Amino acid sequence: MGIIIDKKGPRWGVMIGAIALACGYFPLYSAYDKGPGSVPFAVLCLASLLTGMGSCSAFAGSIKTCATNWPQHRGTATAFPLSGFGLSAFAFTMIGGFAFPNDAGDLLLMLSIGTFSMVFLGMFFLRMTPPSQYQSLPTDEPGRPGFQRKDSNQLHRSNSKHSKHSSKSGILQEPSKSSHKCSILELCPMPSPRFSWIRCFGTFFTAVKS
């Protein structure tokens, strides 16, 4: 249903919702009024499905309209139809309790007529305002006649190796590491014929500890 509303507009979704509500609640009223076995069980399941689809379709159309017309206040704008959708069950139940006490059949008839009429009449008041056109910034300033605003500085792609806070003179070089580092070959003197490997490993471990 959301795809239809996005392509055709919210009125199509609200109109489909009104028809689905009428086609859903009236078979339920007819089944209750005529007694058990008058309406097949599959029809009752389909009628219940139509009531849910109709309410969700009309609700989606109203939410689409509010969110589009007030893009800067979408939370507040969508809160009104959302609260109305939640309080509708309370309103119909309260009206039915006062008007038709202990009569579920008349309540279902009121739901079939009331939901269809309210959604169908509300469809004609839905209108989506066109979005505001983009306007470029003026090149002159009102307080300074003849002054032309200069263009912004052109952006340049920076190299990932460069530092963000590097100076104009060049790249900040990484501080040199300690010159104490030396190779293993320097730590190991030329092996003598006697105890050459023991001297090499001993010199290496002594340099590492220091």
C-alpha positions in Angstrom: 0.0 0.0 0.0 2.9 2.3 0.6 4.0 1.9 -3.0 0.6 3.0 -4.2 0.6 6.0 -2.0 4.0 7.1 -3.1 3.2 6.7 -6.8 -0.5 7.8 -6.9 -0.8 10.0 -3.9 -2.4 9.8 -0.5 -6.0 10.1 -1.7 -5.8 6.8 -3.4 -4.7 5.1 -0.2 -7.5 6.8 1.8 -10.1 5.9 -0.8 -9.0 2.2 -0.8 -9.1 2.3 3.0 -12.6 3.6 3.1 -13.9 0.9 0.7 -12.1 -1.8 2.6 -13.5 -0.7 5.9 -17.1 -0.7 4.5 -16.6 -4.1 2.9 -15.1 -5.5 6.1 -17.4 -4.3 8.8 -20.7 -4.9 7.0 -20.3 -8.7 6.5 -19.4 -8.9 10.2 -22.7 -7.1 11.1 -24.6 -9.3 8.7 -23.2 -12.4 10.2 -24.0 -11.3 13.7 -27.5 -10.2 12.8 -28.5 -13.3 10.8 -27.1 -15.8 13.3 -24.6 -18.6 13.3 -23.9 -20.4 10.0 -25.3 -17.6 7.8 -21.9 -16.4 6.6 -19.1 -18.8 5.8 -16.1 -18.8 8.1 -13.7 -17.9 5.2 -15.8 -14.8 4.4 -15.6 -13.7 8.1 -11.8 -14.1 8.0 -11.6 -12.1 4.7 -13.9 -9.4 6.3 -11.6 -9.1 9.3 -8.6 -8.8 7.0 -10.3 -6.0 5.1 -11.0 -4.0 8.2 -7.3 -4.1 9.2 -6.1 -3.3 5.7 -8.6 -0.4 5.4 -7.6 1.2 8.6 -3.9 0.9 7.9 -4.3 2.2 4.3 -6.2 5.3 5.5 -3.7 5.8 8.3 -0.7 5.6 5.9 -2.3 8.2 3.6 -2.8 10.7 6.4 0.8 10.1 7.8 2.2 10.7 4.3 0.3 14.0 3.9 1.4 15.3 7.3 5.0 14.3 6.9 5.2 15.9 3.5 3.5 19.2 4.3 5.5 19.9 7.5 9.0 18.6 6.9 10.5 20.7 9.7 7.9 19.5 12.2 7.3 15.9 11.2 7.1 14.6 14.8 4.4 17.0 15.8 2.5 16.8 12.5 2.4 13.0 12.5 1.4 12.9 16.2 -2.1 14.1 15.5 -3.2 11.4 13.0 -1.4 8.8 15.2 -3.3 9.8 18.3 -6.6 9.9 16.4 -5.9 6.4 15.0 -5.3 5.1 18.6 -8.3 7.0 20.1 -10.8 6.0 17.4 -11.5 2.6 19.1 -12.2 4.4 22.4 -14.5 6.9 20.8 -16.5 4.4 18.8 -16.8 2.1 21.9 -17.9 5.0 24.1 -20.5 6.2 21.6 -21.8 2.7 21.1 -22.1 2.1 24.8 -24.3 5.2 25.2 -26.3 4.8 22.0 -26.6 1.0 21.8 -26.1 -0.5 25.2 -25.7 -4.3 25.2 -26.2 -4.5 21.4 -23.2 -5.6 19.4 -25.1 -5.7 16.1 -25.8 -2.0 16.1 -22.3 -1.3 17.1 -21.0 -3.2 14.1 -23.4 -1.3 11.9 -22.2 2.0 13.3 -18.6 1.0 12.6 -19.4 0.0 9.0 -21.2 3.3 8.3 -19.1 5.6 10.5 -15.7 4.5 9.5 -16.5 4.6 5.8 -18.1 8.1 6.0 -15.4 9.7 8.1 -12.6 8.4 6.0 -14.3 9.0 2.7 -15.2 12.6 3.6 -11.8 13.3 5.0 -10.2 12.2 1.7 -11.4 15.4 0.0 -9.6 17.6 2.5 -6.2 16.0 1.9 -3.9 18.2 -0.1 -0.1 18.0 -0.4 1.5 21.4 -0.8 4.3 21.7 -3.4 7.8 21.9 -1.9 9.5 25.3 -1.7 11.9 26.0 -4.6 15.6 26.3 -3.9 16.9 29.9 -4.1 20.6 30.6 -4.4 22.3 33.1 -2.1 22.5 36.7 -3.4 25.9 37.8 -4.7 25.5 41.4 -3.3 24.9 42.6 0.2 22.1 45.1 0.9 24.2 47.3 3.2 27.2 47.5 0.8 26.1 48.6 -2.7 28.4 47.6 -5.4 30.0 44.9 -3.3 30.2 41.5 -5.0 30.5 38.4 -2.9 33.4 36.3 -3.8 33.1 32.7 -4.5 34.1 30.2 -1.9 37.6 28.7 -1.9 37.9 25.7 -4.1 38.2 22.5 -2.2 41.3 20.3 -2.9 41.6 16.6 -2.3 44.1 16.0 0.5 46.4 13.1 0.7 45.7 10.6 3.4 49.4 10.6 4.4 49.2 14.4 5.1 48.4 15.5 8.6 45.2 17.6 9.0 47.0 20.2 11.0 50.2 20.3 8.9 51.9 23.7 8.4 52.4 25.3 5.1 56.1 24.6 5.2 55.5 20.9 4.7 54.5 17.7 6.4 55.2 17.3 10.0 57.9 14.7 10.2 57.6 11.9 12.7 60.1 12.3 15.5 63.1 10.2 15.0 63.3 7.0 16.9 66.0 6.3 19.4 69.4 5.9 17.9 70.1 3.2 20.5 68.7 0.7 18.1 71.3 -1.4 16.4 71.4 -4.5 14.4 72.0 -8.0 15.7 75.2 -8.2 13.7 76.6 -5.2 15.5 75.8 -6.8 18.8 77.4 -10.0 17.9 81.2 -9.6 17.4 82.9 -11.8 15.0 82.8 -15.3 16.4 86.0 -16.8 17.7 86.7 -20.4 17.2 86.0 -21.0 20.9 82.5 -20.3 22.5 81.4 -18.2 19.5 77.7 -18.8 19.8 77.7 -18.4 23.6 79.3 -15.0 23.3 76.9 -13.8 20.6 73.7 -14.7 22.5 75.2 -13.3 25.8 75.9 -9.9 24.1 72.5 -9.8 22.5 70.6 -10.4 25.8 72.8 -7.9 27.6 71.9 -5.2 25.0 68.1 -6.0 25.3 68.1 -5.7 29.1 69.9 -2.4 28.9 
